[in-house]
Amino acid sequence: MGGLNRSILAGRLVADPEVRYTQNETAVAHFRLAINRSSSNSAEFINCVAFGGLAKICGEYLKKGKLVAVEGRIQIRSYESKEGVKRSTTEVVIDNMQMLDSKFYNASSKAEEKS
């Protein structure tokens, strides 16, 4: 049996997503979620990354402070910084995202009514 690597998280965006494009023009969105701990007044900050069409949607609709739920797999990757230092990062590679703010739902409901 293979391993199971799934995460479902809900939190608020720390900043607007940063969307870049690879050499073959694939969109890549990076953003961080702040997830409040229920037992204290602190939060966990989780790095998230999305690719392709989902990355474009994240870049267009997600904004700092918005509440979102994401689903994906945890990935640990290594890279070399501009200074030549080896580093590693842990992130959630998302394949599903749901906007949870009521303002989003109100706007989408009004758009559907006009159609």
Residue, then its C-alpha position, 0 to 999 in steps of 0.5 A: m500500500g502506498g502512502l497517503n499525503r493529503s492536507i485540507l486547510a482553511g485560513r486567511l491569506v497573509a498577502d496577495p498571491e504572487v504569480r509567476y510563469t515558468q519558461n514553458e509559460t505555466a502559471v505558478a502562484h505562491f501564497r501563505l495562509a495564516i491558520n489560527r490555533s484554537s488553544s492560543n492567540s497565535a497562528e501557523f503560517i503555511n506556504c501554498v503553491a498552485f499551478g496552471g489554471l488554478a494558479k491564474i484563478c488564485g492570482e485573480y481572485l485571492k487577496k490579502g485577508k481573504l478566507v480560503a480552504v485549500e486541499g493538496r499534498i505536502q511537499i518538501r523541496s530543496y533549493e539554492s538561494k541567490e547567495g548560494v546557500k542550500r535551503s529547504t521549504t515545506e509547502v502544500v501543492i494545492d489541487n483544489m481551492q474554495m473561497l470562503d468569504s461571504k463577499f465572494y458568494n454574494a458577488s457570484s450570486k448576483a452575477e448568476e441572477k443577471s445571466 
